[in-house]
């Protein structure tokens, strides 16, 4: 089975891309969903995050308020790196478990397993995969989507975008590149083309 990393810029459409691959039968793992789980009360990263960032990041129900935490870490690189050091090992552990479960299935529905993670290039974890897909879009579209989706001011949206590795750098590590600047039908066309190539590459007869 091929393992494929899916990444890209914030608000470029990674989640929709992952959904499109999933509808084609691809096994999918969403690192962001895992990250939500590992910071819940009683979960491995919860106490470590509290001891590092303090109780001001808590919501009324004692869960970690991701909006408060986000404002803190996106405004300070050191805080962002501290959070990543806490959370990433637990995310990788769960990713590995899920990949092992998929690979152990007697009658797999697909020869492809895809992991969606925003920071796989930055952390170097992209090297764990057979191929990498980078999703990007035009800068003005990315900015508009982020403002519309999350309700950020233009300044905050630009700060979030600026906190990530430039898309041109991410693309250097990609085997496949998806331009999600257009319509959903155009995204699907690119997804179908890449999926066909991945299935072909997974064949024992592929050369």
TAUR-V977029 format. One record per backbone hydrogen bond with DSSP energy under -0.5 kcal/mol. NH is the residue of the N-H (numbers start at 1). CO is the residue of the C=O. If there is no record, write none. Layout:
# TAUR-V977029
NH,CO ; NH,CO
This chain:
# TAUR-V977029
2,111 ; 4,113 ; 5,131 ; 6,115 ; 7,133 ; 9,135 ; 12,9 ; 17,13 ; 18,14 ; 19,15 ; 20,16 ; 21,17 ; 22,18 ; 23,19 ; 24,20 ; 24,21 ; 25,22 ; 26,21 ; 27,112 ; 29,114 ; 31,29 ; 31,116 ; 34,30 ; 35,31 ; 36,32 ; 37,33 ; 38,34 ; 39,35 ; 40,37 ; 43,40 ; 45,38 ; 46,38 ; 46,43 ; 47,43 ; 49,45 ; 50,46 ; 51,47 ; 52,48 ; 53,49 ; 54,50 ; 57,54 ; 58,55 ; 59,63 ; 62,59 ; 65,57 ; 66,64 ; 69,65 ; 70,66 ; 71,67 ; 72,68 ; 73,69 ; 74,70 ; 75,71 ; 76,73 ; 80,73 ; 80,76 ; 81,77 ; 82,78 ; 83,79 ; 84,80 ; 85,81 ; 86,82 ; 87,83 ; 88,84 ; 90,87 ; 91,87 ; 92,88 ; 93,89 ; 94,90 ; 95,91 ; 96,92 ; 97,93 ; 98,94 ; 99,95 ; 100,96 ; 101,97 ; 102,98 ; 103,99 ; 104,100 ; 105,102 ; 108,105 ; 113,2 ; 114,27 ; 115,4 ; 116,29 ; 116,114 ; 117,6 ; 117,115 ; 120,117 ; 123,119 ; 124,120 ; 126,120 ; 127,124 ; 128,125 ; 129,126 ; 130,3 ; 131,3 ; 133,5 ; 134,176 ; 135,7 ; 136,178 ; 141,138 ; 142,138 ; 143,139 ; 144,140 ; 145,141 ; 146,142 ; 147,143 ; 148,144 ; 149,145 ; 150,146 ; 151,147 ; 152,146 ; 157,153 ; 158,154 ; 159,155 ; 160,156 ; 161,157 ; 162,158 ; 163,159 ; 164,161 ; 169,166 ; 170,166 ; 171,167 ; 172,168 ; 173,170 ; 174,171 ; 175,132 ; 176,132 ; 178,134 ; 180,136 ; 180,178 ; 186,183 ; 187,183 ; 188,184 ; 189,185 ; 190,186 ; 191,187 ; 192,188 ; 193,189 ; 194,190 ; 195,191 ; 196,192 ; 197,193 ; 198,194 ; 199,195 ; 200,196 ; 201,197 ; 202,198 ; 203,199 ; 203,200 ; 206,203
